[in-house]
Amino acid sequence: MCFSVGIPALEEYARNPSCAWPVRLENLFNEALFGNKSVVKVSNIAGGGASSEIGKIVLDYQLFPEGVKKESPHVVIWAHAPNDAGQPDRDRTFYEHLPGFVHAARNLDKCNDDLPMVVILEDFYGSGTYESVNQISGYLSELSSWYRLTSVNHANVIKHELWANLDIPYTVSHILGSDYHIHSGMGSHAGAAWTMFFNFLSAFTDSCTAESLGLDIPVSSIPLKFMGPYDTSGSYDTISPTWRRNKDEAREYCSRQPLLNKTTEPCTYAFMANSMSGVNSVKGLRAVMKGVLTSSDGWEASGNPVKQPRIGWYASKEGAKFSLEIVVSSDTKFLTIMSMKSYGPKFVDTMLEINVQINRKDTGQHATSSHQITGYHETKTSIHVPHKVELPGGGAQVGDVILLDAILKRGAYFKINGIAFCAY
């Protein structure tokens, strides 16, 4: 399972989606190791403008295509470096969002001490400042060391060749496919697949060699997946208690699993629109909203799976409004709106107001809250940002009804990429 932001040259991708590196990696495994049998499946859960913060939400709420939901992945590959490097608060990105992603990935299978394995792929070769390029590299090195993750630096494979030859169109076009920007082209995708495959193969052979020689591979006495977050305010004497507490909580949870009749879904209603999810077309987005959308004026499902503007729920005039009605199927405490922030003139001074009301099934009483979301930032890129808020009155229980009213108070353009009503 791969989380990334890069896509190949748009024209080629439209003709052949299999050119992206996750599909190439799958083909390398199956062709080189399994005689073209379909043994390894690599699912690309990438989304445009997605950061580690968005990736964590996708993992927490399991916003996957139906085919991916059937079983937990054995490996989760992180590749959010380009968008994380562009975040305005990089310390928060490192100390909160990146560790949050790692924990969310490892918790996809709480009852397996070893899986899923989390792999870091650094593919940000730098179309930003020197500071952002070097800073994200340092962050990823520290993160990998702390959690003892496998870390692959594809950026180091190509960035020096790029930097030395940016004035030679042949070099740039063959690696990036077009201009020098974060969306890499065919050469870079092919290289990323081979770099990942080589590193996996190296790990396999090292492990097998050690085993054949009777060498002990050092392991922790407490499974690594239960290690706590990297916290600069902590001290070494807090590491072990946190680590053991996380393990004990997981053991207690897993001991109860056979007693549960079914696994509770984390969300009573949730979707995220992107080219690799189950909501990857205008028709698909309309379908997922059809059962909950009660009114709409100035909002519509629009966009393309790959080309800009991409699939989303768009407002096209000032005062545009829509309403949702959600009958709660599982206890729900949080609302998350995933919306676009950008620097373009259409986003300047835009503000969306969200009003939420919960109607209680048993008492007829209701609780309300109001929130504002802005659409502009000065960073020279467009990203999707999650806005997570607690539902009023302590949340909603099964049978309650959640009403959401949204109105674009300022501006004439806005994009929502996802909505989720969830337990956590």
N, C-alpha and C positions, 0 to 999 in steps of 0.2 A: 504494500500500500504506500503510495507516494504522495506527499504534500509539497507542492512547489508553485511557482508563478510563471516560469518560463514557458513560452510556446515557440515553435519554429516559425519561419517566415509564413505569413498568413495565407498567401496564395497557395503554397505547397501544402499547408495544413488542411486547407479546404478540399484539396484534391485527395489527400492521403493522410488521415489522422494518425496512422501508425508510425509516422516519422518521429514523433516525440520520444525522448529518451526512455521513459518507462516501458513503452511497448518494445523498443529495441532491446532493453535489458531482458525482458521476458523471452524474446526470441533467442538471445544469446544463451541464456540458461538452457532452454529446451533443445536448441540445435546442438550446442557444444557438449552438453552433459547427458542428455536423455534421448538422443537419436530422433529428434523432432517430435517426440511425444509431449503432449500437453500436461506437464507435471507441475511446472512453476507458473503461477498466475500473478501478474503485477497489475494492480488496479490503480489508475491515475485519478486521485481525488483532488487534483489541482483546481484552483480558481483564480481568475484574474484579480489583481489588487489585494491578494490575501496575505496576511501576516501570521505570525505564530499565534497571536490572539484569536484570529479567526479559525486557524487550524485547531486550536484547543476546543473551541465550541463545536466544530464538526465532529471531533472525537468524543467529547462529553455527551453530545446529543445523538451521536451515531447517525449523522445526516449523510448516509451513504446510499449509492444505488442499491436496488433490491438484491442484486447478485452478490454484493459484498457483505450484506448483513447476516448471511447464513452461518458464518463462523468467524472467530477472531483471527486476524492476520498473524502470521509468524514473525513478520518484520514490518516495521513502520519506518519509512525514510522521510526525514525532514529536509526540506529545501526551500526555506522561506528567506534566505539571506538577503536577496535584493530588496524586498519590501521591509524587512526588519531593519536594514541599514538606513532606510529612509524615515524611520519613525522619529518624531520630534523628541520623545523622551526615551533615549536608548537605554538608560539605566533601568527604567521600568520594564522595557522590553526584555532585558537580560535577566533581571532578578525576579520578575513575575511571569511574563508571558512565555519565555523559553522554558523555564523549569515546569511551568504549568502544562505546556505541550508534552514534555517528557512524561510527567506523571499521568496525564490523560491517556497517552498511548499505552503505557505500561498497565493501566487499569482496565484496558479493554478485556483482559482476562485476569481478573484478580486472583484466581485460584491456581494459576500456573506460576511457579517461582521464577521461571526463566524467560517465558514468552509473554508478549511479543518483544523481540529485540528491537531496540531503537537505534537507527543509524543516522548520523549527521552528514549531509552532503552540502559542502560549501561551494556554491557555483557563482558567487558574486565577484566578477572579474573587474568591476569598478567603472561605472559611468557616473560616479559622484565624486565627492572630495576625497583626498588622500585619507583624511581623518575617518570618514565613514567606512572606507574599504578596510583600513587597518584595525579599526575598533571592532567591527563585527568579527574579524578573524580572531582577535584576542578573546572576545566573548565566547566564541564557539570552542576555542581551545580550552578555556577554563571550564566551560560546561561539560565538555567531553571528559575532561580529567576528573571532575567532581563525581559524575554519575558513571564513570568508566564505560563510556559509549564508544562504539566504533565510529570514527570520524574520517570522512573522505574529502580531500581538498581538491576538487576539480579545477577551482579557480587558479591554483598554482600551476596547473598543467598548461593553461592557455594565456594567462594574463600578461606574462612577460613578453611572449611573442607578439601579443596585441600591442602592448605599450611601445615596443621597439619599432613597430612597423605600421603605426596608425596612418601614416601618409602613403601607404601602399594599398590601393583599393583591393587588390587580389587577396591580401591577407585578411582584411576585414570581411570581405564578402564571403570568403570560404568558411570562416569561423562563425560569423554572426548573421550572414545572409543579407544584411542591409547596412544600416547606420550603426554607429557605436552607441548602443543603448542596452537596457537590461533584458530585452527579449531576444534571446539568442537564436541563431539560425541552425541550419542542418548540420554544419560541421561541429558546432558545439554540442548539439544533442547526441550525435553519433559518438563524439568523444566522451561525453558524460556516461553513456551506456557502457562503453569499453572500460572506462576508469572504474566505475562501480563494479563491473563484472570481475576485473582484475583483482580488486581489493577483497571481494567476497571469496574468490578462488584462493587468494593468498591465505585468508583466514582458515578456509577449509583445510588446505594442505598443511598449514602450521599445526592445526589441532590434530589432524590424523598422524602427522609425523611424530608429534609428542607422545601420542597414545601408543604408536607402534614401538617407540623407544622406551616405553614404561616411565615416561617423565610425568610428574605431577603438574597439572595446570593450576596455579593458585586461584582459589575461590574464597569468597567471604563466608564467614560462619553464619551470617544473616543474609538472605537473598538481597542482591543489589537493588531490585526493583522497589524495595520498601524504604530506601534511603530518603531522608528528608530533603527539602529544597536548599539550594545554595543561598545562604543568608549571611550578608556581611556583618550583620549585627549579632550573629550567634557566636558561640565559642565551642571549642572542641568537646567540652564536657556535656554539651547539649546534644551532640550528634547521636551517641549511642541510645539514650532514652527515647529520642524521637524515632529512630530507626526501629527499635524494638516495639514501640507502641504501634507504629504503622503495621508491622508484621502481625502483632497480636490481633489488631482490629481486622486485618484481612483473614486471619485464621478463623476468627469468630464468625465473620460473614460467610466464609466458605463452608463452615460446619453446619450452617442453617440452610444452605442451598438445596439439599435433597428434600427438605421439608416444605419448600415453596412449591405451590402448584404451577406457577408461571412466573416468568421474569417480568417485572413491572417496567413498562416503557418510561423513559425519563421525561417525555414530553407529551402533553395532551394534544398539541398541534405545533408543527414546526416544518419549515422548508428553508432551503438555501438554493438560489438559482446560480448555476454555473454549468459550463459545458461538459463536465465529467460526472455530475450528479444525476439523480433521477428527474430533476427539473431542469431540462436543458433546451427548452424551446418555448416559444410564445404559447403554443397550444398546451404544453405541459404546465406552465405557470398558471394559465387560466384554469386548468383542471384542478390544480391543488388549492386554488383560492375559491373555486366555485361554491363549495359547500359552506363557506364561512363568510363570504362577502355579501353584505346586505345592501350596500349602496356605494356608488362611485360617481364622482363628477370631476373630470380633469385628470384622472389617473387611468393608466392602462398598462397591460403587459406588452412589452416591446423589446426590441433588440435582436442580436444575432448570437449564435452559439460561440463564434470565435471572433469575428470582426467587430470593431467598435461601431456603435455602442453595443455592449453586450446585454444578454438577457437580464431583465429586471422589471420592477414595478415603478413606473415613471410618472411624475407629475409634470404637467405641461403648461400650467397657468397659475398665477397668484390666486390664492383662495381655493385651490384644488383640495378636495376632501374625499375620504372614503371611510366606511364603517365595517367592522367585523363583529360577528357573534360566534363565540366559542362555547359549546356545551362541554363542560369539564369531564374528562374520562379518567383522569388520575390526578391526585393531589398536586397542585400547581402553585409555586411560590414566586416565580420570576418571569419577567418579560424581557426578551432580548430583541432589539431592532438592529439589523445589520444594514448600514446605509453607506453611501459613497461620500467621501470627502475629496475635494479637488481644488485646484488653484485657478481654474478657468473663469472667465467673466460671468458665465451663467451661474456659478456657485457663490459669487460674492454676496455676502449678507443674507444668505438663504437661511430660513429657520422653519422647522416642522414642529407643530405642537401635537402631542399625543395625550389623549384623555382616556383613562381606563375606569370602568365601573364593574364591580362584581355584585351580582344579584344572588343572594343566598337562597338555596333551594328550600330550606326548612323554615326560616324565619321571615323571608320576604324582605329583609333588610338589605342594604347595599353599602359598599365602601368605594371611595373614589380617589383618584390621584391624577396628577398632570405632570407632563415632562416636555422639555424642549430639546431638539436636536438640530445642530447647525451643519451646514454642508460645505463650508469653506475652510481651507487651510493654506498656508503659504508655501508648504513643501511642494516642489515642482514634480509631483506625481499624483496619480489618482489611486486611492486605496479604499477598501471597504473596512469600516470600523464598527465593532459591536457596541451597542449601548444597552447595558444590562441594568435593570431596576427591579426592586422588590415590588410585588403586587400589593395593593392596599389591603388593610385589615388582616394582615398575616397570610394572605394568599387565598386560593380557592380550593374547595374540596369537590369530590366527585358529585356530579349533579348540579353544582352551581353553574351560573352562566356569566361569562366574561364578555363585556362589551368594550370595543376599542373604536374610538373616533380619532381620525387624523386629519389635520388641516394645515396646508402650507401657508403660514402666516406672512412670511416674507420671501420674495423672489418668485420666479416663474418656472423653476426647474428643480427637480429633486429625484434621487434614485434610492429605492429600497431594494436590497439584494436578498434579504431574508427576514423572517419573523419566527420567533419561537416562544411558546408558553410552556415552561418546564419546571420540574421539581427542584432543580438546583442550578 
